[in-house]
């Protein structure tokens, strides 16, 4: 029996007050098993499945269309990678082997239209399928958003992806080493467009600067993380950072993801503990 702490009622009442939120999902593994290292396509597919189970028409809309502005479609959510204790995981070949125990997963959105059916479908399922394995859902908790200020210290729960198009149409993934201002501006422009798509208008305040912790980047070889998603190599940044500027954009980044590919499991963040 999933302990859901009245998540549907809580989601409804909290959203009615105009407060964005996220869901913290607590999973349990009762035996050792292995999943692909690059499992994010499975968790992304599961989210669409849960939303469709809660509202089939909206599920199809989110998956097939999304929210469009200037010809570009945006999905209204982001999610973390599976949060597995270091002592309980190891990489063997192309597999991630996981020992029995607890695993956490975060799914976040600024829209009640998304959160309501997702929470409903999640509760109906009772488990998260990743590849050939199923992780039992032990508990679901609705987590209110933190107070957002004009300067927030944040850290990544999944890598932040920023990219641009080359003249030949191919994708160039950006790194902070390409120029902090270049990377930051790509994040800002994405959030401005995402705001217009999800809320029907650009933000009143569109200022934003994203600065990654330089000492962390130096220790971690630039903080880059290479992920393969459905056969495509994606380069993201996995590092603490400070976001300064518009509270509208910082909140949207927190709720819907910083950077591109949020629905694929990128750009999910949390407040950095001091």
CORPELIN-V47565 format. One record per residue. PHI is phi in whole degrees, 0 to 359 (* if undefined). Layout:
phi=PHI
phi=PHI
This chain:
phi=*
phi=285
phi=277
phi=253
phi=41
phi=53
phi=297
phi=296
phi=295
phi=293
phi=302
phi=300
phi=291
phi=291
phi=295
phi=303
phi=278
phi=81
phi=253
phi=296
phi=201
phi=219
phi=249
phi=257
phi=250
phi=258
phi=247
phi=229
phi=248
phi=258
phi=203
phi=295
phi=206
phi=231
phi=230
phi=302
phi=303
phi=265
phi=264
phi=298
phi=297
phi=288
phi=291
phi=296
phi=298
phi=297
phi=298
phi=300
phi=296
phi=296
phi=298
phi=296
phi=294
phi=276
phi=201
phi=297
phi=293
phi=293
phi=301
phi=294
phi=299
phi=297
phi=289
phi=270
phi=240
phi=79
phi=264
phi=250
phi=218
phi=51
phi=79
phi=247
phi=265
phi=236
phi=262
phi=270
phi=202
phi=218
phi=208
phi=282
phi=285
phi=297
phi=264
phi=247
phi=306
phi=304
phi=289
phi=255
phi=224
phi=205
phi=263
phi=230
phi=63
phi=258
phi=242
phi=254
phi=265
phi=237
phi=277
phi=304
phi=148
phi=264
phi=226
phi=242
phi=212
phi=243
phi=234
phi=225
phi=203
phi=273
phi=248
phi=294
phi=303
phi=273
phi=296
phi=298
phi=293
phi=298
phi=299
phi=297
phi=295
phi=298
phi=293
phi=294
phi=287
phi=85
phi=203
phi=247
phi=269
phi=232
phi=65
phi=265
phi=248
phi=235
phi=256
phi=290
phi=275
phi=269
phi=203
phi=233
phi=235
phi=276
phi=247
phi=298
phi=291
phi=286
phi=294
phi=259
phi=244
phi=284
phi=216
phi=234
phi=268
phi=233
phi=220
phi=274
phi=263
phi=204
phi=298
phi=269
phi=247
phi=231
phi=211
phi=218
phi=266
phi=283
phi=304
phi=275
phi=93
phi=282
phi=266
phi=251
phi=278
phi=269
phi=231
phi=303
phi=292
phi=287
phi=128
phi=307
phi=292
phi=294
phi=297
phi=299
phi=293
phi=296
phi=295
phi=298
phi=299
phi=298
phi=291
phi=298
phi=294
phi=297
phi=299
phi=297
phi=290
phi=280
phi=244
phi=82
phi=198
phi=290
phi=292
phi=296
phi=245
phi=249
phi=284
phi=195
phi=228
phi=246
phi=234
phi=281
phi=299
phi=296
phi=293
phi=295
phi=300
phi=295
phi=288
phi=251
phi=60
phi=95
phi=74
phi=282
phi=226
phi=265
phi=231
phi=255
phi=240
phi=49
phi=86
phi=252
phi=281
phi=236
phi=253
phi=231
phi=245
phi=240
phi=197
phi=294
phi=205
phi=244
phi=252
phi=232
phi=136
phi=296
phi=293
phi=299
phi=286
phi=295
phi=297
phi=296
phi=298
phi=295
phi=279
phi=245
phi=106
phi=272
phi=87
phi=269
phi=65
phi=302
phi=292
phi=269
phi=97
phi=228
phi=82
phi=278
phi=227
phi=220
phi=293
phi=282
phi=283
phi=284
